[in-house]
Structure formats: C-alpha cells, structure tokens
Amino acid sequence: QVQLVESGGDLVQPGGSLRLSCAASGTIFSILIMGWYRQAPGKQRELVATITRGDSTNYADSVKGRFTISRDNAKNTVYLQMNSLKSEDTAVYYCRVTTSNGMAYWGKGTLVTVSS
C-alpha cells in the first residue's frame, strides 16, 4: 500500500506563485510516473503535469510556461512549481503515482485558491 500526502495549497493572489509537494510512503515498488491533476468546482478532474522516472515531462496546454514539475526519486517526492497563477487555476490539486507493478495511487488533494 502506498500513501501520498500533498502539501503547499493556499490562497494566493493572481500573478502569485505556489509550490506543491507530494511525498509517497509505504510499501513502494519502483515509481514510474508521478503527476499532478486538478479538479475545479463543477468540472472533471484534469491532468496538469506528469514526470517519468527519467525526467520526461508532459504538461497541459493551459499551464505550459507557467508550471514546472520535478521529482526527487530518493525521497519519492514530486513537486509542482506554479507561477503566474490565474483565477482559473483555482482547484483541488491531486497527486498521482504509477508503480512498476502496475498500481496507481491518488492523494487526498490540496486546495489552491487564486483570488484577490
């Protein structure tokens, strides 16, 4: 079993920055892909960014150039640096990891609110 704990969500003004973290613990097989998803009120959960063990990254078009995903394999931790935040970035942000034995796990989410 793998537990994921996200942190870093907060209230921030438009144009501001936040850094989210997600630490994995428990019985961990090799983590292949780590990623961030988000769900805004009344909307479906959507992909924000993913990163492979080899540091290949993928971003949603809406965050390209503003968000940066990174990971520390030794700490089983993934980060999301969010800059130039917009009101439409307001959502609950979820961490997701996929392991080499084919399992996928979700965190409970951290709330990001972008508002003046």
SULNOR-V194032 format. One record per residue. RES is the residue in one letter. SS is DSSP state (2 for helix, 1 for strand, 0 for the rest). PSI is psi in radians with two decimals (999 if undefined). D_CENTER is the distance of its C-alpha to the mean C-alpha in Angstrom with 2 decimals. Layout:
RES_SS_PSI_D_CENTER ; RES_SS_PSI_D_CENTER
This chain:
Q_0_2.47_19.67 ; V_1_2.34_16.17 ; Q_1_2.41_14.58 ; L_1_2.28_10.96 ; V_1_2.02_10.80 ; E_1_2.68_8.13 ; S_1_2.86_9.81 ; G_0_-0.20_10.36 ; G_0_2.57_10.57 ; D_0_3.09_13.99 ; L_1_2.25_16.58 ; V_1_2.62_16.97 ; Q_0_2.69_19.58 ; P_0_2.41_19.25 ; G_0_-0.16_19.04 ; G_0_-3.08_17.33 ; S_0_2.67_14.35 ; L_1_2.70_11.63 ; R_1_2.09_9.55 ; L_1_2.58_6.73 ; S_1_2.63_7.29 ; C_1_2.05_7.11 ; A_1_2.30_10.61 ; A_1_2.44_12.29 ; S_1_2.94_15.98 ; G_1_-2.69_18.95 ; T_0_1.75_20.68 ; I_0_2.03_18.45 ; F_0_3.10_19.72 ; S_0_2.15_18.45 ; I_1_2.14_14.76 ; L_1_-0.94_14.81 ; I_1_2.35_11.49 ; M_1_2.52_7.97 ; G_1_2.94_5.20 ; W_1_2.39_2.67 ; Y_1_2.86_5.73 ; R_1_2.70_7.78 ; Q_1_2.01_11.38 ; A_0_2.76_13.97 ; P_0_2.25_17.32 ; G_0_0.11_19.55 ; K_0_2.86_17.23 ; Q_0_2.72_15.70 ; R_0_2.41_12.11 ; E_1_2.68_10.95 ; L_1_2.42_8.86 ; V_1_-0.96_7.03 ; A_1_2.63_6.83 ; T_1_2.76_7.86 ; I_1_2.34_9.91 ; T_1_3.01_13.04 ; R_0_-0.47_15.03 ; G_0_0.18_17.20 ; D_0_0.36_14.60 ; S_0_2.34_14.98 ; T_1_2.74_12.25 ; N_1_2.37_11.92 ; Y_1_2.58_10.92 ; A_0_2.55_11.93 ; D_2_-0.59_15.20 ; S_2_-0.28_14.43 ; V_2_-0.07_12.04 ; K_0_2.33_13.97 ; G_0_-0.20_15.66 ; R_0_-0.62_13.68 ; F_1_2.57_10.10 ; T_1_2.19_9.83 ; I_1_2.48_7.57 ; S_1_2.91_9.57 ; R_1_2.68_10.42 ; D_1_1.77_13.42 ; N_2_-0.59_15.07 ; A_2_-0.52_17.72 ; K_2_0.01_15.50 ; N_0_0.81_13.16 ; T_1_2.45_10.28 ; V_1_2.54_7.17 ; Y_1_2.71_6.56 ; L_1_1.89_5.56 ; Q_1_2.11_9.10 ; M_1_2.06_10.00 ; N_0_2.87_13.74 ; S_0_0.85_16.40 ; L_0_2.52_14.66 ; K_0_2.83_16.56 ; S_2_-0.57_17.52 ; E_2_-0.09_16.05 ; D_2_-0.12_12.49 ; T_0_2.18_13.36 ; A_1_2.97_11.47 ; V_1_2.22_9.90 ; Y_1_2.23_6.11 ; Y_1_2.45_5.67 ; C_1_2.50_4.63 ; R_1_2.39_7.33 ; V_1_2.59_9.79 ; T_1_2.28_13.11 ; T_1_2.95_16.10 ; S_0_-0.30_19.36 ; N_0_0.25_21.32 ; G_0_0.16_19.54 ; M_0_2.61_17.62 ; A_1_2.44_14.18 ; Y_1_2.56_12.56 ; W_1_2.56_10.28 ; G_0_3.11_9.48 ; K_0_-0.19_11.37 ; G_0_2.69_8.95 ; T_1_2.36_9.26 ; L_1_2.24_11.30 ; V_1_2.13_11.24 ; T_1_2.14_14.77 ; V_1_1.92_16.23 ; S_0_2.59_19.97 ; S_0_999_23.18
